[in-house]
Amino acid sequence: MAASNSGGGGGPISAQAAAALGEGIKLVFGRWTALQMAVENQWGGRDSRVKADQFGESIHSWFCRSRGPHYFEDLVDMMYENISDSFNADFEDNSVEEVAEQLLIIHEECMQSNYSSIERLRNSHVQGNAVSQSRQIVIAPLAILGIL
């Protein structure tokens, strides 16, 4: 996939595209199970929600203020560093790479005034929240063994 190697070029992003990108980042982050678990369990302390919001804002700024091209590896490195610094965590589930790819695709689409991925995210219905779904997966095997 082209988005896995680099994102859009170095042109300026319109105000409409920047706003849509910000919404897209929030939607993706809201569905990111590992990040939501870090926030809910306060891995970053009492201000974990603020740290997650600042994380999203830093990515938005990176896309909107830095000259492109925006490379996948750079975004992944920045995301891992932020997660480590803000939440004292290392997400080893490959979700960072999956989220980075999604964000690059959304950015590229926004640069072309195409908001279809954001619209799909907006209209998709998430069953329950991501954290409770994750807990069901983790707890189920323990319940079967009679531990819980």
C-alpha positions in Angstrom: 0.0 0.0 0.0 1.3 3.4 -0.8 0.1 4.8 2.5 2.4 2.4 4.4 5.5 4.1 2.9 4.5 7.7 2.8 1.6 10.1 3.0 0.7 13.2 1.1 3.0 15.7 -0.3 4.2 19.0 1.1 1.4 21.3 0.1 -0.6 23.3 2.6 -3.7 21.8 4.0 -7.0 23.8 3.8 -8.9 24.8 6.9 -11.7 22.4 5.9 -9.3 19.5 5.4 -7.5 20.3 8.7 -10.7 20.3 10.6 -11.8 17.0 9.0 -8.4 15.5 9.8 -8.7 16.5 13.4 -12.1 14.8 13.5 -10.6 11.7 11.9 -7.8 11.5 14.4 -10.3 11.7 17.3 -12.5 9.0 15.7 -9.6 6.7 15.2 -8.2 7.3 18.7 -11.6 6.7 20.2 -11.6 3.2 18.6 -8.0 2.4 19.5 -8.4 -0.2 22.2 -4.8 0.0 23.6 -5.0 3.8 23.9 -8.4 3.7 25.5 -7.2 1.1 28.1 -4.2 3.3 28.9 -6.6 6.3 29.5 -9.2 4.3 31.5 -6.6 2.7 33.7 -4.7 6.0 34.1 -1.4 4.6 32.9 -0.4 8.2 32.4 -1.7 9.3 35.8 -4.8 11.3 36.6 -4.4 13.4 33.5 -4.3 10.4 31.1 -7.3 11.8 29.1 -5.5 15.1 28.7 -2.4 13.3 27.6 -4.4 11.3 25.0 -5.9 14.5 23.7 -2.5 16.2 23.5 -1.2 13.1 21.7 -3.9 13.5 19.0 -3.2 17.2 18.8 0.5 16.6 18.3 -0.2 14.2 15.4 -2.6 16.8 13.9 0.1 19.4 14.2 2.6 17.1 12.6 0.4 16.6 9.6 -0.7 20.2 9.3 2.4 22.2 10.1 5.3 20.0 8.9 6.3 19.9 5.3 5.7 16.6 3.7 6.1 14.0 2.6 4.9 12.3 5.8 6.5 8.9 6.1 5.0 5.9 7.9 8.2 5.2 9.8 8.4 8.7 11.1 4.8 8.7 12.3 5.2 5.3 14.0 8.4 6.4 15.7 6.7 9.6 17.0 3.7 7.6 18.2 5.8 5.0 20.1 7.8 7.8 21.7 4.6 9.6 22.8 3.1 6.4 24.2 6.2 5.7 26.1 6.6 9.2 27.5 3.0 9.9 28.3 1.8 6.5 29.4 4.9 4.7 30.4 3.8 1.9 28.1 4.8 0.0 25.0 1.9 -1.2 22.9 3.2 -4.5 21.5 0.0 -5.5 19.6 0.9 -3.8 16.3 -1.9 -1.3 16.9 0.5 1.6 16.5 1.3 0.6 13.0 -2.4 0.0 12.1 -3.4 3.4 13.5 -0.5 5.1 11.8 -1.6 3.6 8.4 -5.2 4.7 9.0 -4.0 8.2 9.8 -1.8 8.5 6.7 -4.7 7.3 4.6 -7.1 9.8 6.2 -4.5 12.6 5.8 -4.0 11.8 2.1 -7.7 11.7 1.5 -8.2 15.1 3.3 -5.5 16.6 1.1 -7.7 15.6 -1.9 -10.9 16.9 -0.2 -12.0 13.3 0.1 -13.6 12.7 3.4 -15.0 9.2 2.8 -12.9 7.4 5.4 -14.0 10.0 8.0 -17.6 9.6 7.0 -17.4 5.8 7.3 -15.9 6.2 10.8 -18.5 8.7 11.7 -21.3 6.4 10.6 -19.9 3.2 11.9 -21.4 1.8 15.1 -19.0 0.5 17.6 -20.5 -2.2 19.7 -19.9 -1.1 23.3 -16.6 0.6 24.0 -13.2 -0.7 22.9 -12.0 -1.3 26.5 -14.9 -3.4 27.6 -14.6 -5.5 24.4 -10.9 -6.0 25.2 -11.6 -7.1 28.7 -14.2 -9.6 27.5 -11.5 -11.2 25.4 -9.0 -11.3 28.2 -11.4 -12.4 31.0 -13.2 -15.1 29.1 -10.4 -17.7 29.2 -9.9 -17.1 32.9 -13.7 -17.6 33.5 -13.6 -20.9 31.6 -10.7 -22.1 33.9 -12.8 -21.3 36.9 -10.3 -18.6 38.0 -13.0 -15.8 37.9 
